[in-house]
Amino acid sequence: MDLQLSGRRALITGSTSGLGEATARLLAAEGAEVVIHGRDSRRAQAVADSIIENGGKAAVAAGDLGTDAGADRTAEQALAGGAVDILVNNAGAYEHLNWAEATADIWLNAYNVNVVSGVRMIQRLVPAMRERDYGRVITIGGGLATQPFDSHPHYNASLAARHNLAVSLARDLAGTHVTSNVVAPGAILVPAVQDFLTELAPERGWGRAWAEIEHNSVREIVPNDRIRYGRPEEIAGAVAYLCGPHAEYISGATIRVDGGTVRGAF
C-alpha cells in the first residue's frame, strides 16, 4: 500500500530513539523527508545520517521544547528546508514516582514537558498548515491517559491532557484539510523497559529467559489479547497511516495500539 507521503516533510519530536526514531525511519521509507529532533544535535544527526545512508531524506532540528526559545530554534531549523506538512508530537519525559514522591513541582514540570511542549510546536507550525490547507498533526498519547496506574500520577494526567488537546485542535481545524489525531500505545518494548522487567523478574517469579519474562509480566501487568508487548515499529505504522491522504476522514480520533489491553495494575 502506497501511503503517498513522497514530497511531504515531517517533523518528529523526540526522534533520536524509541518510538520517535522508529516513526521517522518508517516515514522516510515511505518517501517523506523527515526532520529528526532531539536536545542533543549529535544524536539527532547520527539518526539522520543513518536514514540518508539507507536512501531516505532527513534533516536535523535541535532544541529543548520545554522552553519557548528552544521551540523557536526547533521550528526555525525544521522550516529551513521547506514547509512542514506533518507534525508528530512525540517528545516527552517519564518518571516512575508514586503519589508521595511526585511533588507539585514535579507535576508542573511534567505538564510543561509532556503537554506544553507539544502546544508550542502546534502554535509554531499549524497556522501555516491551515494557510496551505493541508497538514497532519499526530500526538503520541498512551493507554494510561484513560486507564491510569496508581503510580506516576503526574505522567498519567499529562497523557490525558495530550489526548484532550489533540481533540480540541481537531475541532478548531474543522472545515480544513488539516487533521489532528492521537496514537495511544500500550506497553511498548524498548530497551529501558526490557532492562527494567528483567531486573524485576526474580522477585516477581517471571522466569529467567526473556520469552518467559515477557509472557508472565504481560499477564500480570498489562493483560492484552496478544499476550506480549508492542514494538516501536507497530506504533510507527499507525502514525504513518494517519499521515497520508487515506486517513483524510479521520480526525479527533484516538487510535489504540495496545494489543487489546483491558486493564492495568502495576
N, C-alpha and C positions, 0 to 999 in steps of 0.2 A: 504494500500500500504506500503510495507516494503521499507524504504529508504536505507537500507543496510549500516547503519552507525555504527553497532556494531564493536568494535575493533579500531575505529578511535578516535583520540584525537583532540579536537578543543579548540583553544584559542579565546575567545570572548572579545575584549577590551571594557572597559566601560560597564561591565555587572552586576553592583551592583543594577541597577534599570532600569526601562523603557524598551526600545526595546532590549537592550543588555541582560537584565535579562530574558525577555520572550524568546529570542532566545536560551540562554543557557539552559533554562528549557526544551524547546522542543527538542533540540539536545540530551539532556540527556535522555529524554523519548524515543527517537528513538535508544538509545543504545550507543551513543558516550560518551566518557569520556570528560567532559568539564573542562576548566580552567577558573575560574572566575577572572576577572581582575578589579581592581579599585585602586585609590590612597590610599584609606582607607582599610587597611588589615582586620580590624574587620568587616566592612560591607561586604567585599568580602567573608570572612569566614562564615558569617551568611547565605548568599545565598548558598554557597557550602554545608553547613551543612543541609540546608533545602532540597536540591536536594538529598543528601545522605540518609536522613531520608525517602525520598519517593522512595528509591530503585535505585537511579542513582549513577553515579560515577562522582566525582568532586574534583578538587584541586584548589589552590589559587595562583595567581601571583599578587603582588602589586608593583606599580611603577608609576611615573609621566612620561608619554610618550612624554611630551613636552621637555624633556631633553635626551641627549644621555645616561647619567648614569642611568636614570630611565628606559629607554628602555632596556638597558643591563640587569638590575635587573629583569625586567619583563620576558625577553626571557630566562634568566638563570633559573628562577623559573618554567616557563612553561615547559621547556625541562627536568627538573629534574625527571619528571615521565615518560619520554619517548618522542619519536618523535611527533611533531605537524603536523598533516595531514591537518588541516583546520584552516585558519586564517580568522576571521571575524573582519574587521576593522570598529568598531562601535564608538569608543571613539571620542568625540568632544565636543565643547562648543558653546553656543549661547547667544548673547546679542541683545536685541531689541533696536537698535540705528538708528537714521536717518543719512543722509549724513553729516550734520553739526557736529553731535556728534561723528561719527566714525573717529577718528584721524588716522594719518598714523601709529602711534604706535599700535593702536587697530587693524588695518589691518594686520600688521606684526604678532601680537600675534595670530590673528585668523588663519592666514596661517600656523603658526607653530603648533598650537594645532589641527587644523582640517585637515591639509594636511601632513605636515612633520612628525607628529606623526605616521601616517599610513605608510609612507615611511620607517621610522625607523624599524617598525616591519617587513615589507616586506623584507628589506635588511638583517634582522637577521634570518628570518625563511624560506624564499622561496628558497635560494640556496640549502638547504637540501632537500626540496621537489623536486627540479629539479634533484638532485642526485639520489633520490629514484624513480624518475619518477612517482610520484603521489602527488597530492595536490589540494586544493581548496582555493582560496582567494576571499572572498566576501566583497566588500566595501559598506557600507551603505551611500547612497547619499541622493538625495531628489529632489522633483519637482522644487524647487527654483533654481536648477542648470540651468534649461532651461526656466523656467517661473518666473523670479525673481520679487519680490515686489519692490516698490520704496524705501522701508526702509531696514534696516540692510544689506546694500550692501556688507559689508565685509564678512558676512556669506554666502550670495548668491554666491559670487565669489569663496569662499573656497569650496563650494559644487561642483561648476563647475570643479574646479581643481581635486577634488576627482574622479569625473566621468572620466575625461581625463586621469589621471594617471592609473586608472584601465584598460582602453582600451590599453594604451601604454604597460602595463605589459602583457596583453594578447598577444599582438603582439610579445613581447620578448620571451614568453613561447611557441611560435608556434613550433609544432612538438613534444611536450612533452605531458604527461598526467596530467599536472598542468593547471588549468583554472583560469581565473580572470574575475569576473563579478560584476555588480552593482545592488543592490536592491534600488530602489528610492521610498521611502514612500511619500505619500501625507500628508495631515494634520492628525496626529495621536493623539488620545485621551489618554493622560497621565494625572496624577493628576494636574500638574502645568498648563497644557492647560485648563483643565476644570475649575480650580480656576480663571484663567485669564479671560476666557469667561464669567463666572458667574459674575465676578466683573464688566465687561464691559457691560453686558446685559441691565441694566436700562437705560443708556444713549443712547444705540442703539435701544431700543424698542424691544428687542428679547423675552421678556416674563420673567416669574419667575421660572417655573418648568424647570428642565433640558431638558426634551424632547422638549419643545418649544425652549429653548435656542439653543440646538444642531441644530434643523431643520432650524431655522431662521438665525443663524450665518453662517451655511454652505452655504445657498443660497446667502448670502451677501459676504462672504469672499472667499470661495473655492467651487464654484458650481461644483458638480460632479453627476454622474449618480446614485449613491447610496443614495444621499442626507443625508449623515452622515459622521462622522469622522471614520477613520480606527482605529483598535485596535492593540496593540502591537503584539498579537498572530498572526495576519494576516501577519505582516512583517516577523515574525519568520517562518511562513510556507513557504514563498518564499525562505528564506535563507536556510532552511533545505533541500528543494528540490535541490537547486544548490550544496549542499554539497555532494550529493551522486552520484553513477555511472549512474543513469538515466539521469543526466544532463551533461554527458560527451561531448555532441556535442554542448553545449552552452558555448561560450567564447567570451569575449569582448562585452557582451550584457548588456543592461540596462533593468531590469525588473521593470516596473512601478507597484506599489501597491498603487493606489491613487483614486480608485473609479471612474476612468474615468474623473479626473479633467481636465477642458479645459482652465481655466484661473484663475487668482488670482488678487485681488485688495483690499488690506487691508487699 
